[in-house]
Amino acid sequence: MQVLGRDSAREAIRVAIGGPDGRIVGLVPETLIAQGLRLTGGHGHRTAYEWLAAHTREIEDTLRTCAAGGRPGAPFDRIVLEEE
């Protein structure tokens, strides 16, 4: 998974993965990351990237599910494809 940076207008972090059908770009809401950080006591920008790294598999699975038209499970159901 590649972290593309923050989308300040949508208050999310843009991420991308490669797949057999091409690149999938999604938005991970900052509120989802913050919720996870509150549970672990993390703080700051660097910790958000660490949270993303720790949840790479779940995020990638969610993006693939969304791209296939499926509905991912909570709490990752808050992640959306960039074009939505």
C-alpha positions in Angstrom: 0.0 0.0 0.0 1.2 3.5 -0.9 0.3 6.5 1.3 -0.3 9.4 -1.1 -0.9 12.1 1.6 -3.6 14.0 3.3 -6.8 15.2 1.5 -7.6 18.2 3.7 -10.9 18.9 2.1 -12.2 15.4 2.8 -10.3 15.0 6.1 -8.8 11.8 5.0 -5.5 10.1 4.1 -5.3 9.1 0.4 -3.9 5.6 -0.1 -3.4 3.4 -3.2 -2.9 -0.2 -3.9 -2.1 -2.1 -7.1 -4.3 -4.9 -8.3 -4.9 -7.1 -11.3 -7.3 -4.6 -12.7 -5.1 -1.6 -12.0 -4.5 0.9 -9.3 -7.2 1.5 -6.6 -7.1 4.8 -4.7 -9.1 5.3 -1.5 -9.6 7.6 1.4 -9.1 6.6 5.0 -11.0 9.0 7.2 -8.9 10.7 9.8 -11.6 9.9 12.3 -11.1 6.2 11.8 -7.4 6.6 12.4 -8.0 8.8 15.5 -10.4 6.3 16.9 -7.7 3.6 16.6 -5.1 5.8 18.1 -7.2 6.7 21.1 -7.4 2.9 21.8 -3.6 2.6 21.7 -2.6 6.0 23.2 -0.8 7.3 20.0 -0.3 10.9 19.2 0.8 12.9 16.1 1.3 12.7 12.4 3.9 10.0 12.5 1.7 7.8 14.6 -1.1 8.1 12.0 1.3 6.6 9.4 2.2 3.9 11.9 -1.5 3.1 12.3 -1.9 2.9 8.6 1.1 0.5 8.3 -0.3 -1.7 11.1 -3.6 -2.0 9.3 -2.4 -2.3 5.7 -4.0 -5.7 5.2 -7.4 -4.5 6.4 -7.2 -1.3 4.3 -6.1 -3.2 1.2 -8.9 -5.8 1.7 -11.4 -3.0 2.1 -10.3 -1.2 -1.0 -10.6 -4.4 -3.1 -14.0 -5.1 -1.6 -15.2 -1.6 -2.5 -13.8 -1.8 -6.0 -15.7 -5.1 -6.5 -18.9 -3.4 -5.4 -19.0 -5.1 -2.0 -19.6 -3.8 1.5 -16.6 -4.1 3.9 -17.1 -4.7 7.6 -17.0 -2.2 10.4 -15.0 -0.1 11.3 -13.3 -0.2 7.9 -16.6 0.4 6.1 -15.9 4.1 6.5 -13.1 3.9 3.9 -14.3 5.0 0.4 -12.9 4.9 -3.0 -11.5 8.3 -4.2 -14.0 8.6 -7.0 -17.1 8.1 -4.8 
